[in-house]
């Protein structure tokens, strides 16, 4: 049986970096941090808050989505983590999305983001009160960006 994506060692470590970085920038925990890293990775994957992230490539690729994100974007894990993150927004919304990501890059995080996104089946939805933050390594270098939100509605 294939292991769940959240339980693979690289994803357990990435989940840890997401959670540590969120705490670093926001000053609070995104989820209950009880238990070991694997327990936290499972909790992050199963939480009802949508959590996504991408790397630092020139055209960043999504590298994490919890179950809420996979459901919202209507994609299986294998396809989700091969998707350029810009494709989560329609072409007309990508400039505004890029500006928001640049602002988060400069300041560490951006709180209160609101914008329209699109699923793999072209369903449009409005995201509200999203938090975007830089994912950093132990040395403080940016290794990605992540977003979390619980408020969204189909348009």
DSSP file (Angstrom, degrees, kcal/mol; ACC not computed):
  #  RESIDUE AA STRUCTURE BP1 BP2  ACC     N-H-->O    O-->H-N    N-H-->O    O-->H-N    TCO  KAPPA ALPHA  PHI   PSI    X-CA   Y-CA   Z-CA
    1    1 A X              0   0    0      0, 0.0     2,-0.2     0, 0.0     0, 0.0   0.000 360.0 360.0 360.0 133.5    0.0    0.0    0.0
    2    2 A X        -     0   0    0      1,-0.1     3,-0.1     0, 0.0     2,-0.0  -0.494 360.0-113.5 -70.6 134.4    1.3    3.4   -1.0
    3    3 A X        -     0   0    0     -2,-0.2    -1,-0.1     1,-0.1     2,-0.1  -0.308  35.0 -96.7 -67.4 153.5    2.0    5.7    2.0
    4    4 A X    >>  -     0   0    0      1,-0.1     3,-1.6     3,-0.1     4,-0.5  -0.433  35.3-118.7 -64.3 143.9   -0.2    8.8    2.5
    5    5 A X  G >4 S+     0   0    0      1,-0.3     3,-1.1     2,-0.2     6,-0.2   0.858 111.7  57.2 -57.7 -37.3    1.7   11.9    1.1
    6    6 A X  G 34 S+     0   0    0      1,-0.2    -1,-0.3     5,-0.1     9,-0.1   0.723 102.0  57.5 -66.7 -19.9    1.8   13.6    4.4
    7    7 A X  G <4 S+     0   0    0     -3,-1.6    -1,-0.2     4,-0.1    -2,-0.2   0.555  76.5 108.5 -92.0  -8.0    3.6   10.7    6.0
    8    8 A X  S XX S-     0   0    0     -3,-1.1     4,-2.4    -4,-0.5     3,-1.0  -0.480  80.3-119.4 -67.3 138.9    6.6   10.6    3.7
    9    9 A X  H 3> S+     0   0    0      1,-0.3     4,-2.3     2,-0.2     5,-0.2   0.845 112.6  52.1 -51.4 -40.7    9.7   11.9    5.5
   10   10 A X  H 3> S+     0   0    0      1,-0.2     4,-2.1     2,-0.2    -1,-0.3   0.864 112.4  46.0 -65.9 -33.4   10.2   14.9    3.1
   11   11 A X  H <> S+     0   0    0     -3,-1.0     4,-2.7    -6,-0.2    -2,-0.2   0.824 108.9  54.5 -78.1 -32.1    6.6   16.0    3.7
   12   12 A X  H  X S+     0   0    0     -4,-2.4     4,-1.9     2,-0.2    -2,-0.2   0.933 112.9  44.2 -62.5 -44.2    6.8   15.5    7.4
   13   13 A X  H  X S+     0   0    0     -4,-2.3     4,-2.3    -5,-0.2    -2,-0.2   0.912 113.5  49.9 -67.0 -42.3    9.9   17.8    7.3
   14   14 A X  H  X S+     0   0    0     -4,-2.1     4,-2.7     1,-0.2    -2,-0.2   0.917 109.3  51.9 -62.9 -42.4    8.2   20.3    5.0
   15   15 A X  H  X S+     0   0    0     -4,-2.7     4,-2.5     1,-0.2    -1,-0.2   0.903 108.7  51.6 -58.5 -40.9    5.1   20.4    7.2
   16   16 A X  H  X S+     0   0    0     -4,-1.9     4,-3.0     2,-0.2     5,-0.2   0.919 109.6  48.7 -62.2 -43.9    7.4   21.2   10.1
   17   17 A X  H  X S+     0   0    0     -4,-2.3     4,-2.7     2,-0.2   119,-0.4   0.903 110.6  51.9 -64.0 -40.8    9.0   24.0    8.2
   18   18 A X  H  X S+     0   0    0     -4,-2.7     4,-2.3     2,-0.2    -2,-0.2   0.946 114.7  42.0 -57.7 -48.7    5.5   25.4    7.3
   19   19 A X  H  X S+     0   0    0     -4,-2.5     4,-2.1     2,-0.2    -2,-0.2   0.905 115.8  47.8 -68.9 -42.9    4.4   25.3   10.9
   20   20 A X  H  X S+     0   0    0     -4,-3.0     4,-2.3     2,-0.2    -1,-0.2   0.917 113.7  48.1 -63.6 -43.1    7.7   26.7   12.3
   21   21 A X  H  X S+     0   0    0     -4,-2.7     4,-2.6    -5,-0.2     5,-0.3   0.900 109.1  53.0 -66.2 -41.0    7.7   29.5    9.7
   22   22 A X  H  X>S+     0   0    0     -4,-2.3     4,-3.0    -5,-0.3     5,-0.6   0.941 111.7  46.1 -58.2 -47.0    4.1   30.4   10.4
   23   23 A X  H  X5S+     0   0    0     -4,-2.1     4,-1.6     1,-0.2    -2,-0.2   0.897 111.1  53.4 -63.4 -40.1    4.9   30.7   14.1
   24   24 A X  H  <5S+     0   0    0     -4,-2.3    -2,-0.2    -5,-0.2    -1,-0.2   0.934 120.4  30.5 -59.7 -48.6    8.0   32.7   13.3
   25   25 A X  H  <5S+     0   0    0     -4,-2.6    -2,-0.2   109,-0.2    -1,-0.2   0.890 130.4  33.1 -81.6 -40.7    6.1   35.3   11.2
   26   26 A X  H  <5S-     0   0    0     -4,-3.0    -3,-0.2    -5,-0.3    -2,-0.2   0.751  94.6-130.9 -93.2 -27.2    2.7   35.3   12.8
   27   27 A X  S  <<S+     0   0    0     -4,-1.6     2,-0.3    -5,-0.6    -4,-0.2   0.611  77.1  70.9  86.1  12.1    3.6   34.7   16.4
   28   28 A X  S    S-     0   0    0     -6,-0.4    -1,-0.3     0, 0.0     2,-0.3  -0.950  86.7 -91.2-149.1 168.7    1.1   31.9   17.0
   29   29 A X        -     0   0    0     -2,-0.3     3,-0.1     1,-0.1    -9,-0.1  -0.629  16.2-149.7 -87.3 142.3    0.5   28.3   15.9
   30   30 A X  S    S+     0   0    0     -2,-0.3     2,-0.3   -11,-0.2    -1,-0.1   0.854  84.5   4.0 -73.2 -37.2   -1.5   27.4   12.8
   31   31 A X  S    S-     0   0    0    -12,-0.1     2,-0.3    -3,-0.0    -1,-0.1  -0.847 101.4 -68.5-137.1 171.8   -2.6   24.1   14.4
   32   32 A X        -     0   0    0     -2,-0.3    11,-0.1     1,-0.1    12,-0.1  -0.534  42.7-157.1 -62.3 125.3   -2.2   22.3   17.7
   33   33 A X        +     0   0    0     -2,-0.3    -1,-0.1    10,-0.0     7,-0.1   0.198  43.7 133.3 -96.4  16.1    1.5   21.4   17.9
   34   34 A X        +     0   0    0      5,-0.1     2,-0.0     6,-0.1    -2,-0.0  -0.295  53.9  22.2 -64.2 151.2    1.1   18.5   20.3
   35   35 A X  S    S-     0   0    0      4,-0.1     2,-0.0     5,-0.1     0, 0.0  -0.205 100.5 -44.4  87.8-178.4    2.9   15.3   19.5
   36   36 A X     >  -     0   0    0      1,-0.1     4,-2.1    -2,-0.0     5,-0.2  -0.168  65.8 -89.5 -81.0 179.3    5.9   14.5   17.3
   37   37 A X  H  > S+     0   0    0      1,-0.2     4,-2.5     2,-0.2     5,-0.2   0.858 126.4  53.0 -60.7 -37.3    6.5   15.9   13.8
   38   38 A X  H  > S+     0   0    0      2,-0.2     4,-2.1     1,-0.2    -1,-0.2   0.904 108.8  49.5 -67.1 -39.5    4.6   13.0   12.1
   39   39 A X  H  > S+     0   0    0      1,-0.2     4,-2.2     2,-0.2    -2,-0.2   0.890 112.4  48.5 -64.2 -39.0    1.5   13.6   14.3
   40   40 A X  H  X S+     0   0    0     -4,-2.1     4,-2.7     2,-0.2    -2,-0.2   0.885 108.7  53.4 -68.1 -38.4    1.7   17.3   13.5
   41   41 A X  H  X S+     0   0    0     -4,-2.5     4,-2.2     2,-0.2    -2,-0.2   0.905 110.4  47.4 -62.5 -41.1    2.0   16.5    9.7
   42   42 A X  H  X S+     0   0    0     -4,-2.1     4,-2.0     2,-0.2    -2,-0.2   0.929 112.0  49.7 -64.0 -45.1   -1.1   14.4    9.9
   43   43 A X  H  X S+     0   0    0     -4,-2.2     4,-1.4     1,-0.2    -2,-0.2   0.902 111.4  49.2 -61.7 -41.6   -3.0   17.1   11.8
   44   44 A X  H  < S+     0   0    0     -4,-2.7    -1,-0.2     1,-0.2     3,-0.2   0.900 111.3  49.7 -64.3 -40.6   -2.0   19.7    9.2
   45   45 A X  H  < S+     0   0    0     -4,-2.2    22,-2.2     1,-0.2    23,-0.4   0.848 118.0  39.4 -66.6 -33.6   -3.1   17.4    6.4
   46   46 A X  H  < S+     0   0    0     -4,-2.0    -1,-0.2    -5,-0.1    -2,-0.2   0.567  86.5 115.1 -95.3 -10.1   -6.5   16.8    8.0
   47   47 A X  S  < S-     0   0    0     -4,-1.4    21,-0.5    -3,-0.2     4,-0.1  -0.238  70.2-127.5 -62.7 150.8   -7.3   20.3    9.4
   48   48 A X  S    S+     0   0    0      2,-0.1     2,-0.2    19,-0.1    -1,-0.1   0.672  83.9  96.9 -75.6 -16.3  -10.3   22.0    7.8
   49   49 A X  S    S-     0   0    0      1,-0.1     2,-0.4    99,-0.0    19,-0.3  -0.537  84.8-117.1 -69.4 136.7   -8.2   25.1    7.1
   50   50 A X  E     -A  149   0A   0     99,-2.9    99,-1.9    -2,-0.2     2,-0.4  -0.660  37.2-177.1 -76.3 127.3   -6.9   25.2    3.5
   51   51 A X  E     +A  148   0A   0     -2,-0.4    15,-2.2    97,-0.2     2,-0.3  -0.993   8.4 161.7-131.3 125.6   -3.1   25.1    3.5
   52   52 A X  E     -AB 147  65A   0     95,-2.3    95,-2.5    -2,-0.4     2,-0.3  -0.930   9.5-177.6-135.8 158.9   -1.0   25.2    0.3
   53   53 A X  E     -AB 146  64A   0     11,-2.0    10,-2.4    -2,-0.3    11,-1.3  -0.990   8.0-163.0-152.9 161.6    2.6   26.0   -0.5
   54   54 A X  E     -AB 145  62A   0     91,-2.4    91,-1.9    -2,-0.3     8,-0.2  -0.917  22.5-114.5-137.5 167.0    5.0   26.4   -3.4
   55   55 A X        -     0   0    0      6,-1.6    89,-0.2    -2,-0.3    90,-0.1   0.069  35.1 -97.1 -85.8-160.4    8.8   26.5   -3.8
   56   56 A X        +     0   0    0     87,-0.3    88,-0.1    88,-0.1     4,-0.1   0.080  69.4 136.1-112.5  21.1   11.1   29.2   -4.9
   57   57 A X  S >  S-     0   0    0      4,-0.1     3,-0.7     1,-0.1    -3,-0.0  -0.224  73.1-104.8 -61.1 159.2   11.5   28.3   -8.6
   58   58 A X  T 3  S+     0   0    0      1,-0.3     2,-0.5     2,-0.0    -1,-0.1   0.886 126.0  28.0 -54.1 -38.8   11.2   31.1  -11.2
   59   59 A X  T 3  S-     0   0    0     26,-0.0    -1,-0.3    27,-0.0    -2,-0.1  -0.807 108.2-134.4-118.4  85.1    7.7   29.8  -12.0
   60   60 A X    <   -     0   0    0     -3,-0.7    25,-2.8    -2,-0.5    26,-0.5  -0.023  13.4-146.9 -54.8 139.6    6.9   28.3   -8.5
   61   61 A X  B     -F   84   0B   0     23,-0.3    -6,-1.6    24,-0.1    23,-0.3  -0.857  25.1-107.2-104.1 136.1    5.4   24.8   -8.5
   62   62 A X  E     +B   54   0A   0     21,-3.1    -8,-0.3    -2,-0.4    21,-0.2  -0.413  39.3 173.8 -59.1 134.0    2.9   23.8   -5.8
   63   63 A X  E     +     0   0A   0    -10,-2.4     2,-0.3     1,-0.3    -9,-0.2   0.398  59.7  29.8-125.5  -1.2    4.7   21.4   -3.4
   64   64 A X  E     +B   53   0A   0    -11,-1.3   -11,-2.0    16,-0.1    -1,-0.3  -0.960  49.8 162.8-157.9 140.5    2.1   20.9   -0.7
   65   65 A X  E     -B   52   0A   0     -2,-0.3   -13,-0.2   -13,-0.2    16,-0.1  -0.893  27.4-138.8-153.3 127.8   -1.7   20.9   -0.3
   66   66 A X     >  -     0   0    0    -15,-2.2     4,-2.7    -2,-0.3     3,-0.4  -0.217  42.0 -88.7 -77.7 179.0   -3.6   19.5    2.6
   67   67 A X  H  > S+     0   0    0    -22,-2.2     4,-2.5     1,-0.3     5,-0.2   0.870 128.9  55.1 -59.7 -37.3   -6.8   17.5    2.1
   68   68 A X  H  > S+     0   0    0    -21,-0.5     4,-2.1   -23,-0.4    -1,-0.3   0.891 110.9  46.0 -62.0 -38.7   -8.9   20.7    2.2
   69   69 A X  H  > S+     0   0    0     -3,-0.4     4,-2.9   -18,-0.3     5,-0.2   0.919 111.1  51.1 -69.4 -44.5   -6.8   22.2   -0.5
   70   70 A X  H  X>S+     0   0    0     -4,-2.7     5,-2.0     1,-0.2     4,-0.6   0.904 113.0  46.8 -59.7 -40.6   -6.9   19.0   -2.7
   71   71 A X  H  <5S+     0   0    0     -4,-2.5     3,-0.3    -5,-0.2    -1,-0.2   0.919 113.2  48.0 -66.2 -44.0  -10.7   19.0   -2.3
   72   72 A X  H  <5S+     0   0    0     -4,-2.1    -2,-0.2     1,-0.2    -1,-0.2   0.913 117.8  39.8 -66.4 -43.4  -11.1   22.7   -3.1
   73   73 A X  H  <5S-     0   0    0     -4,-2.9    47,-2.2    46,-0.1    -1,-0.2   0.496 106.0-131.1 -85.3  -2.4   -8.8   22.6   -6.2
   74   74 A X  T  <5 +     0   0    0     -4,-0.6     2,-0.3    -3,-0.3    -3,-0.2   0.919  61.8 126.8  55.8  50.8  -10.3   19.2   -7.2
   75   75 A X      < -     0   0    0     -5,-2.0    -1,-0.2    -6,-0.1     2,-0.2  -0.982  60.0-120.0-136.0 146.0   -7.0   17.5   -7.8
   76   76 A X    >>  -     0   0    0     -2,-0.3     4,-2.7    -3,-0.1     3,-0.6  -0.503  39.3-105.3 -76.8 158.7   -5.2   14.4   -6.5
   77   77 A X  H 3> S+     0   0    0      1,-0.2     4,-2.4     2,-0.2     5,-0.2   0.895 117.6  55.7 -49.5 -49.8   -1.9   14.9   -4.7
   78   78 A X  H 34 S+     0   0    0      1,-0.2    -1,-0.2     2,-0.2    -3,-0.0   0.848 114.7  38.5 -59.1 -37.5    0.2   13.7   -7.6
   79   79 A X  H X4 S+     0   0    0     -3,-0.6     3,-1.5     2,-0.1     4,-0.2   0.866 111.6  58.6 -80.4 -37.9   -1.2   16.2   -9.9
   80   80 A X  H >< S+     0   0    0     -4,-2.7     3,-1.7     1,-0.3   -18,-0.3   0.923 102.8  52.5 -57.0 -47.3   -1.4   19.0   -7.4
   81   81 A X  T 3< S+     0   0    0     -4,-2.4    -1,-0.3     1,-0.3    -2,-0.1   0.369 107.6  52.9 -78.5   8.1    2.3   19.0   -6.6
   82   82 A X  T <  S+     0   0    0     -3,-1.5     2,-0.5    -5,-0.2    -1,-0.3   0.299  86.7 106.9-113.6   3.7    3.1   19.3  -10.3
   83   83 A X  S <  S-     0   0    0     -3,-1.7   -21,-3.1    -4,-0.2     2,-0.2  -0.714  74.8-121.9 -91.2 126.5    1.0   22.4  -10.9
   84   84 A X  B >   -F   61   0B   0     -2,-0.5     3,-1.8   -23,-0.3   -23,-0.3  -0.475  24.5-131.5 -59.3 132.4    2.6   25.8  -11.3
   85   85 A X  G >  S+     0   0    0    -25,-2.8     3,-2.0     1,-0.3     4,-0.2   0.788 102.1  69.2 -64.0 -25.9    1.1   27.9   -8.5
   86   86 A X  G >  S+     0   0    0    -26,-0.5     3,-1.5     1,-0.3    -1,-0.3   0.794  87.9  67.7 -60.3 -25.9    0.2   30.7  -10.9
   87   87 A X  G <  S+     0   0    0     -3,-1.8    -1,-0.3     1,-0.3    -2,-0.2   0.516  79.6  77.4 -75.4  -2.9   -2.4   28.4  -12.4
   88   88 A X  G <  S+     0   0    0     -3,-2.0    30,-2.6    -4,-0.2     2,-0.3   0.605  97.3  53.1 -76.8 -10.6   -4.5   28.6   -9.2
   89   89 A X  S <  S-     0   0    0     -3,-1.5    28,-0.2    28,-0.2     5,-0.1  -0.918  94.8-107.5-121.6 150.0   -5.6   32.0  -10.4
   90   90 A X    >>  -     0   0    0     -2,-0.3     3,-1.7    26,-0.3     4,-0.6  -0.350  39.9-103.3 -69.1 158.1   -7.2   33.0  -13.7
   91   91 A X  G >4 S+     0   0    0      1,-0.3     3,-1.2     2,-0.2     4,-0.4   0.860 121.0  55.3 -52.5 -42.3   -5.0   35.0  -16.1
   92   92 A X  G 34 S+     0   0    0      1,-0.2     4,-0.3     2,-0.1    -1,-0.3   0.723 110.5  46.3 -65.9 -21.2   -6.7   38.3  -15.3
   93   93 A X  G <> S+     0   0    0     -3,-1.7     4,-1.8     1,-0.1    -1,-0.2   0.431  87.9  88.2-100.5  -0.7   -6.0   37.8  -11.5
   94   94 A X  H <X S+     0   0    0     -3,-1.2     4,-2.6    -4,-0.6     5,-0.2   0.827  82.3  55.3 -73.7 -31.8   -2.3   36.8  -11.8
   95   95 A X  H  > S+     0   0    0     -4,-0.4     4,-2.1     2,-0.2    -1,-0.2   0.943 111.3  44.6 -65.0 -46.2   -0.8   40.3  -11.7
   96   96 A X  H  > S+     0   0    0     -4,-0.3     4,-2.0     2,-0.2    -2,-0.2   0.890 113.5  51.5 -63.8 -39.7   -2.6   41.1   -8.4
   97   97 A X  H  X S+     0   0    0     -4,-1.8     4,-2.2     1,-0.2    -2,-0.2   0.918 108.8  50.8 -62.0 -45.1   -1.6   37.7   -7.1
   98   98 A X  H  X S+     0   0    0     -4,-2.6     4,-2.4     1,-0.2    -2,-0.2   0.897 108.6  51.8 -61.5 -41.5    2.1   38.3   -8.0
   99   99 A X  H  X S+     0   0    0     -4,-2.1     4,-2.3     1,-0.2    -1,-0.2   0.910 109.3  49.8 -61.1 -42.9    2.0   41.6   -6.2
  100  100 A X  H  X S+     0   0    0     -4,-2.0     4,-2.2     2,-0.2    -2,-0.2   0.911 111.3  48.4 -63.4 -42.7    0.7   40.1   -3.1
  101  101 A X  H  X S+     0   0    0     -4,-2.2     4,-2.3     2,-0.2    -2,-0.2   0.885 110.5  51.7 -65.3 -38.6    3.4   37.3   -3.2
  102  102 A X  H  X S+     0   0    0     -4,-2.4     4,-2.0     2,-0.2    -2,-0.2   0.902 108.9  50.8 -63.8 -40.7    6.1   40.0   -3.7
  103  103 A X  H  X S+     0   0    0     -4,-2.3     4,-2.3     1,-0.2     5,-0.2   0.922 110.5  48.7 -62.7 -43.8    4.8   41.9   -0.7
  104  104 A X  H  X S+     0   0    0     -4,-2.2     4,-2.3     1,-0.2    30,-0.3   0.884 108.1  55.5 -63.2 -37.6    4.9   38.8    1.4
  105  105 A X  H  < S+     0   0    0     -4,-2.3    -1,-0.2     1,-0.2    -2,-0.2   0.918 112.7  41.9 -59.6 -43.3    8.4   38.1    0.2
  106  106 A X  H  < S+     0   0    0     -4,-2.0    -2,-0.2     1,-0.2    -1,-0.2   0.860 126.1  30.8 -73.4 -37.1    9.6   41.5    1.4
  107  107 A X  H  < S-     0   0    0     -4,-2.3    -2,-0.2    -5,-0.2    -1,-0.2   0.544 104.0-116.2-103.5  -8.8    7.8   41.6    4.7
  108  108 A X  S  < S+     0   0    0     -4,-2.3    26,-2.6    -5,-0.2     2,-0.3  -0.095  86.3  17.0  98.7 -35.7    7.7   37.9    5.7
  109  109 A X  E     -C  133   0A   0     24,-0.2     2,-0.4    -6,-0.2    24,-0.3  -0.988  58.2-146.4-160.8 165.1    4.0   37.6    5.6
  110  110 A X  E     -C  132   0A   0     22,-2.9    22,-2.9    -2,-0.3     2,-0.4  -0.988  18.4-162.2-139.1 126.7    0.8   39.2    4.3
  111  111 A X  E     +C  131   0A   0     -2,-0.4    20,-0.2    20,-0.2    19,-0.1  -0.873  65.5  27.9-114.3 142.6   -2.5   38.9    6.3
  112  112 A X  E    S+     0   0A   0     18,-0.9    17,-0.3    -2,-0.4    19,-0.2   0.699  72.1 172.0  88.0  21.0   -6.0   39.5    5.1
  113  113 A X  E     -C  130   0A   0     17,-2.3    17,-2.4    -3,-0.3     2,-0.4  -0.351  10.0-171.9 -65.3 142.8   -5.6   38.6    1.4
  114  114 A X  E     +     0   0A   0     14,-0.2     2,-0.3    15,-0.2    14,-0.2  -0.996  21.1 131.8-136.8 128.6   -8.7   38.4   -0.7
  115  115 A X  E     -C  127   0A   0     12,-1.9    12,-3.2    -2,-0.4     2,-0.4  -0.988  51.1 -97.1-170.4 163.8   -8.8   37.1   -4.2
  116  116 A X  E     -C  126   0A   0     -2,-0.3   -26,-0.3    10,-0.2     2,-0.3  -0.736  37.3-177.6 -92.6 136.5  -10.5   34.8   -6.8
  117  117 A X  E     -C  125   0A   0      8,-3.0     8,-2.4    -2,-0.4     2,-0.4  -0.791  14.7-138.7-125.2 169.5   -9.0   31.4   -7.5
  118  118 A X  E     -C  124   0A   0    -30,-2.6     6,-0.2    -2,-0.3     2,-0.1  -0.996  10.1-137.2-137.7 136.5  -10.0   28.6   -9.9
  119  119 A X    >   -     0   0    0      4,-2.6     3,-1.9    -2,-0.4   -45,-0.2  -0.250  37.9 -96.2 -83.1 175.2  -10.1   24.9   -9.5
  120  120 A X  T 3  S+     0   0    0    -47,-2.2   -46,-0.1     1,-0.3    -1,-0.1   0.726 127.9  52.2 -65.0 -21.3   -8.9   22.3  -11.9
  121  121 A X  T 3  S-     0   0    0    -48,-0.1    -1,-0.3     2,-0.1     3,-0.1   0.213 124.2-104.4 -99.3  14.7  -12.4   22.0  -13.2
  122  122 A X    <   +     0   0    0     -3,-1.9     2,-0.5     1,-0.3    -2,-0.1   0.611  68.1 152.8  74.7  15.7  -12.7   25.8  -13.7
  123  123 A X        -     0   0    0    -50,-0.1    -4,-2.6    31,-0.0     2,-0.3  -0.667  36.5-142.8 -75.5 125.2  -14.8   26.4  -10.7
  124  124 A X  E     +C  118   0A   0     -2,-0.5    31,-2.4    -6,-0.2     2,-0.3  -0.682  22.9 177.7 -90.4 141.9  -14.2   29.9   -9.4
  125  125 A X  E     -CD 117 154A   0     -8,-2.4    -8,-3.0    -2,-0.3     2,-0.5  -0.998  26.7-126.7-145.3 148.3  -14.1   30.7   -5.7
  126  126 A X  E     -CD 116 153A   0     27,-3.1    27,-1.7    -2,-0.3     2,-0.4  -0.830  20.2-155.9 -96.5 124.1  -13.4   33.7   -3.6
  127  127 A X  E     -CD 115 152A   0    -12,-3.2   -12,-1.9    -2,-0.5     2,-0.4  -0.838  14.7-172.8 -97.1 134.3  -10.8   33.4   -0.9
  128  128 A X  E     + D   0 151A   0     23,-2.8    23,-0.7    -2,-0.4    22,-0.3  -0.967  58.0   8.3-130.8 148.2  -11.0   35.8    2.0
  129  129 A X  E    S+     0   0A   0     -2,-0.4    21,-0.2   -17,-0.3     2,-0.2   0.849  79.7 169.1  56.7  40.2   -8.8   36.5    5.0
  130  130 A X  E     -C  113   0A   0    -17,-2.4   -17,-2.3    -3,-0.1   -18,-0.9  -0.558  27.0-144.6 -81.2 147.8   -5.9   34.4    3.8
  131  131 A X  E     -CE 111 148A   0     17,-2.5    17,-2.1   -20,-0.2     2,-0.4  -0.959  13.5-168.5-110.4 129.7   -2.5   34.6    5.4
  132  132 A X  E     +CE 110 147A   0    -22,-2.9   -22,-2.9    -2,-0.5     2,-0.3  -0.971  13.5 172.2-117.6 132.9    0.5   34.2    3.1
  133  133 A X  E     -CE 109 146A   0     13,-2.4    13,-2.8    -2,-0.4     2,-0.4  -0.973  35.1-106.5-141.8 155.8    3.9   33.7    4.7
  134  134 A X  E     - E   0 145A   0    -26,-2.6     2,-0.6    -2,-0.3    11,-0.3  -0.639  28.9-138.3 -77.8 133.1    7.5   32.9    3.7
  135  135 A X  E     - E   0 144A   0      9,-2.8     8,-3.5    -2,-0.4     9,-1.1  -0.839  29.5-170.1 -90.4 126.0    8.6   29.4    4.5
  136  136 A X  E     - E   0 142A   0     -2,-0.6     6,-0.2  -119,-0.4  -115,-0.1  -0.842  17.2-130.3-121.3 154.6   12.2   29.6    5.8
  137  137 A X    >   -     0   0    0      4,-2.2     3,-1.9    -2,-0.3    -1,-0.0  -0.253  47.3 -83.1 -88.6-175.5   14.9   27.1    6.7
  138  138 A X  T 3  S+     0   0    0      1,-0.3    -1,-0.0     2,-0.1    -2,-0.0   0.780 130.9  53.3 -62.4 -27.1   16.8   26.9    9.9
  139  139 A X  T 3  S-     0   0    0      2,-0.1    -1,-0.3     1,-0.0    -3,-0.0   0.465 120.7-107.6 -86.4  -1.8   19.2   29.6    8.7
  140  140 A X  S <  S+     0   0    0     -3,-1.9     2,-0.3     1,-0.3    -2,-0.1   0.557  70.7 144.1  88.1   8.5   16.3   31.9    7.9
  141  141 A X        -     0   0    0      1,-0.1    -4,-2.2     2,-0.0     2,-0.4  -0.616  57.1-110.1 -82.2 140.1   16.6   31.6    4.1
  142  142 A X  E     + E   0 136A   0     -2,-0.3    -6,-0.3    -6,-0.2     3,-0.1  -0.545  41.5 167.1 -71.2 125.2   13.3   31.6    2.1
  143  143 A X  E     -     0   0A   0     -8,-3.5   -87,-0.3    -2,-0.4     2,-0.3   0.310  63.6 -31.2-119.3   3.3   12.6   28.2    0.7
  144  144 A X  E     - E   0 135A   0     -9,-1.1    -9,-2.8   -89,-0.2     2,-0.3  -0.974  57.7-105.1 169.7-176.6    9.0   28.7   -0.3
  145  145 A X  E     -AE  54 134A   0    -91,-1.9   -91,-2.4    -2,-0.3     2,-0.3  -0.982  27.4-167.1-136.5 149.7    5.8   30.5    0.4
  146  146 A X  E     -AE  53 133A   0    -13,-2.8   -13,-2.4    -2,-0.3     2,-0.3  -0.902   5.2-158.6-134.0 161.6    2.6   29.2    1.9
  147  147 A X  E     -AE  52 132A   0    -95,-2.5   -95,-2.3    -2,-0.3     2,-0.4  -0.991   5.3-173.1-140.2 147.9   -1.0   30.3    2.3
  148  148 A X  E     +AE  51 131A   0    -17,-2.1   -17,-2.5    -2,-0.3     2,-0.3  -0.998  13.2 156.1-141.0 140.0   -3.8   29.3    4.7
  149  149 A X  E     -A   50   0A   0    -99,-1.9   -99,-2.9    -2,-0.4   -19,-0.1  -0.982  27.2-172.5-159.2 152.6   -7.4   30.3    4.8
  150  150 A X  S    S+     0   0    0    -22,-0.3     2,-0.6    -2,-0.3   -21,-0.1   0.450  71.0  81.2-121.5  -9.2  -10.7   29.0    6.1
  151  151 A X  E     +D  128   0A   0    -23,-0.7   -23,-2.8   -22,-0.1     2,-0.3  -0.888  54.4 129.9-105.6 116.8  -13.1   31.5    4.4
  152  152 A X  E     -D  127   0A   0     -2,-0.6     2,-0.3   -25,-0.2   -25,-0.2  -0.981  28.1-168.5-156.7 156.6  -14.0   30.9    0.8
  153  153 A X  E     -D  126   0A   0    -27,-1.7   -27,-3.1    -2,-0.3     2,-0.1  -0.993  28.5-109.9-149.8 142.9  -17.1   30.7   -1.3
  154  154 A X  E      D  125   0A   0     -2,-0.3   -29,-0.3   -29,-0.3   -31,-0.0  -0.451 360.0 360.0 -69.8 144.1  -17.9   29.5   -4.8
  155  155 A X              0   0    0    -31,-2.4   -30,-0.2    -2,-0.1    -1,-0.1   0.378 360.0 360.0-101.2 360.0  -18.8   32.2   -7.3
